[in-house]
Structures are given as structure tokens and as C-alpha cells.
Amino acid sequence: MMRISIFTAAALAIGLVAAPAYAQRPEPGTGPVAAACQQDIEKLCANTTHERGAARDCLEKNKAKVSAACAHALDTTGGGRRR
């Protein structure tokens, strides 16, 4: 009985620690690159999804054609989600 209680307490503690990390993940297509590059995405990457960095990859490939604000966002932000 004691082992079950310890196991339950440990599982609950791990869940409580991990939950905030999952809650802070923004939806795809809502970050600073999406905001600064919306028109560029529509024009240059219309058939690209926002999942797993595909839109960012498309923008990077077309970097010479994107707006100055979009290029700045690409240069000053991380790679986003790459899973």
C-alpha cells in the first residue's frame, strides 16, 4: 500500500512539473515570424503548412524576396518547432 502511495505521489509531482512547459507552447503560425511574414508567406509559400518549421524553411529559401521586416524576424528568432 505504501509503495502505491509513493508511486502515485511521484507520478503526480512529475505531471505537475511538466504541465506548465506544455501549456506555454504557442500554436503553429502564431509567433513573431508568422506575424512579420504573413504577406510573404501568402505570396511565396502559399502551399506550405506552418507545421514543423516548413513555412520558415520556405521563407529562408526565398529570403532574397521577402520583406525587410520578415528578413529581420528570420534573422532574430530561433528555428521554432522542428520535431
C-alpha positions in Angstrom: 0.0 0.0 0.0 2.8 2.4 0.9 4.6 1.7 -2.5 1.4 2.6 -4.4 1.2 5.9 -2.5 4.8 6.8 -3.2 4.4 5.9 -6.8 1.2 7.9 -7.1 2.9 10.9 -5.4 5.9 10.7 -7.7 3.8 10.5 -10.8 1.7 13.4 -9.7 4.7 15.5 -8.9 6.2 14.8 -12.4 2.9 15.7 -14.0 2.7 19.0 -12.2 6.2 20.0 -13.1 5.8 19.1 -16.8 2.4 20.6 -17.3 3.5 24.3 -17.5 6.0 23.5 -20.2 3.3 22.1 -22.4 0.9 25.0 -21.7 3.4 27.6 -22.9 3.8 26.2 -26.4 2.2 28.5 -28.9 0.2 27.2 -31.8 2.0 26.9 -35.2 1.8 30.1 -37.2 1.4 32.5 -34.2 5.0 33.5 -33.5 7.0 36.6 -34.5 8.0 35.2 -37.9 4.3 34.4 -38.7 3.3 38.0 -37.7 6.1 39.8 -39.6 6.0 37.5 -42.6 2.3 36.9 -43.2 2.1 38.6 -46.6 5.4 36.9 -47.6 4.0 33.5 -46.6 0.8 34.1 -48.6 2.8 35.2 -51.6 5.8 32.9 -51.6 4.8 29.9 -49.5 1.0 29.6 -50.1 1.1 25.8 -50.4 3.3 25.3 -47.3 2.0 24.4 -43.8 3.1 26.1 -40.6 4.0 22.7 -39.0 7.5 21.7 -38.0 9.2 24.7 -39.5 8.0 24.2 -43.1 6.9 27.8 -43.5 10.1 29.1 -42.1 12.2 26.8 -44.3 10.2 28.2 -47.3 10.9 31.8 -46.3 14.6 31.0 -45.7 14.8 29.6 -49.3 13.1 32.8 -50.6 14.9 35.2 -48.3 16.1 37.4 -51.2 12.4 38.0 -52.0 10.9 38.6 -48.5 10.2 42.0 -47.0 12.7 43.7 -44.7 10.5 43.1 -41.6 10.3 39.4 -42.5 14.0 39.1 -43.1 14.7 40.8 -39.7 12.3 38.3 -38.0 14.0 35.4 -39.6 17.4 36.7 -38.5 16.5 37.5 -34.9 14.4 34.5 -33.9 15.2 30.8 -33.4 14.2 27.9 -35.6 10.9 27.3 -33.9 9.5 23.8 -33.7 11.5 21.1 -35.5 10.0 17.8 -34.3 
